[in-house]
Every structure is written in structure tokens, then in C-alpha cells.
Amino acid sequence: MWETRTPLLLVRHGETSWNAEGRWQGHADPELTPRGRAQADELARALAAEQGSPWTRIIASDLARARQTAEIVADLLSLPLELDPRLRELDVGAWSGLSREEIERIDAETLRAFERGEPTIRPGGGESRLEIRERTHAFVSDLTKHRAGDGVILVTHLGVIRALLPGASPTHAEKIEALAEEIAARPIDRHRRPEDGVL
């Protein structure tokens, strides 16, 4: 059944210290905490125990938190690992490293528009939700052309997963199954999507 389809397993990275502190990360590069490493190890062991899984490779964001999560999974499953910057989190520009309360003090109007799901708002002067949707959609479309039939684990970030699967809200090192062809066939959502929530 999988010969002409591209099954995906979308995995959110494990916890970082900035996650624990409620700081917005974006393209900043904090590493996994010991808890985050344990989460990745637990996920890897659960995947290793699955019978007949289609996974043949892992592609991860090149940011440390995703790369480290992917390395733990790749090592236990003996799968090749590739890094791709198109799987990076939404760039939140000058908001990176700040808490929501700090952002509200310096740019409350933009924060409110972003939290309403406005697709063209650039948090902290970074990247809009429309831009991350276009970036990640192009990545998945490439997979359908060049990796058809492969089972691919994507280790990435909450913003990327929400861009590809509206309404998804995985916790750290949680996985969601999807088909690349189904994602690629959907038009890019260019409208407000309040279910995106915050990153």
C-alpha cells in the first residue's frame, strides 16, 4: 500500500530550558534539557517496539533541539538522518528569548494580532504564518516528488506542525501520522486561523 505514498511521522522536539521558562524560541538555538532528552529516548523506544512500521529515514530541522531529538531516534532505529532548514520553527525575530508578558509590554498590538491568527503578521519582525505555511508546504511537495514510497519521520517544531496540520497541538516528543500527498494536495491556507494559537 505504501509503494506510491509517502507516510510521514511528524514529531515535535523534546523540551528545552526556554520551553520550561515560557520563552519564545523561533530560530534561537537552545538545546534539550535532560527531560527533553528523556522524552526523545522514550519516543525512540516506542517507535523501535512498533511492528511493521514504514519508516526508512529521518529528516529534521537543523536547530539543536530538533536535531538532538532526531539523533536520539535515528541512533536507536538505525535510520539515516538528514537536516533541512525548511523545517525550522517560525522566525519570531526580536521576540526570541522573551516571555509573553515581556512581548506584551513592548508590542501588545502586534502580539494580539498574532494570537488572533492573522496570517501576515510578522512577530518581532520575523516570519509570518503565511510564509511558514508556504515554506513547509513546498518542503512536503518536494517529498512527494523525490521520496515517494519512503516512510519519513520529520522531527520539527510546533509552528511547522500547525502550519501543515491545522489545529494540531502535540506536546514535546509527541508524534502525529500523516500522508505527504494529502498535505501537498491541500491549498495553502491564506486566511486567519485562530486555532493556530501561540508557539
HUQUILIN-V375606 format. One record per residue. SS is DSSP state (alpha for helix, beta for strand, coil for the rest). Layout:
{{SS} {SS}}
This chain:
{{coil} {alpha} {alpha} {alpha} {coil} {coil} {beta} {beta} {beta} {beta} {beta} {beta} {coil} {coil} {coil} {beta} {alpha} {alpha} {alpha} {alpha} {alpha} {coil} {beta} {coil} {coil} {coil} {coil} {coil} {coil} {coil} {coil} {beta} {coil} {alpha} {alpha} {alpha} {alpha} {alpha} {alpha} {alpha} {alpha} {alpha} {alpha} {alpha} {alpha} {alpha} {alpha} {alpha} {alpha} {coil} {coil} {coil} {coil} {coil} {beta} {beta} {beta} {beta} {beta} {beta} {coil} {coil} {coil} {alpha} {alpha} {alpha} {alpha} {alpha} {alpha} {alpha} {alpha} {alpha} {alpha} {alpha} {alpha} {alpha} {alpha} {coil} {coil} {beta} {beta} {beta} {beta} {coil} {alpha} {alpha} {alpha} {coil} {coil} {coil} {coil} {coil} {alpha} {alpha} {alpha} {coil} {coil} {coil} {beta} {alpha} {alpha} {alpha} {alpha} {alpha} {alpha} {alpha} {alpha} {alpha} {alpha} {alpha} {alpha} {alpha} {alpha} {alpha} {alpha} {coil} {coil} {coil} {coil} {coil} {coil} {beta} {alpha} {alpha} {alpha} {coil} {coil} {beta} {alpha} {alpha} {alpha} {alpha} {alpha} {alpha} {alpha} {alpha} {alpha} {alpha} {alpha} {alpha} {alpha} {alpha} {alpha} {alpha} {alpha} {alpha} {coil} {coil} {coil} {coil} {beta} {beta} {beta} {beta} {beta} {beta} {coil} {alpha} {alpha} {alpha} {alpha} {alpha} {alpha} {alpha} {coil} {coil} {coil} {coil} {coil} {coil} {coil} {coil} {coil} {coil} {beta} {beta} {beta} {beta} {beta} {alpha} {alpha} {alpha} {alpha} {alpha} {alpha} {coil} {coil} {coil} {coil} {coil} {coil} {coil} {coil} {alpha} {alpha} {alpha} {coil} {coil} {coil}}
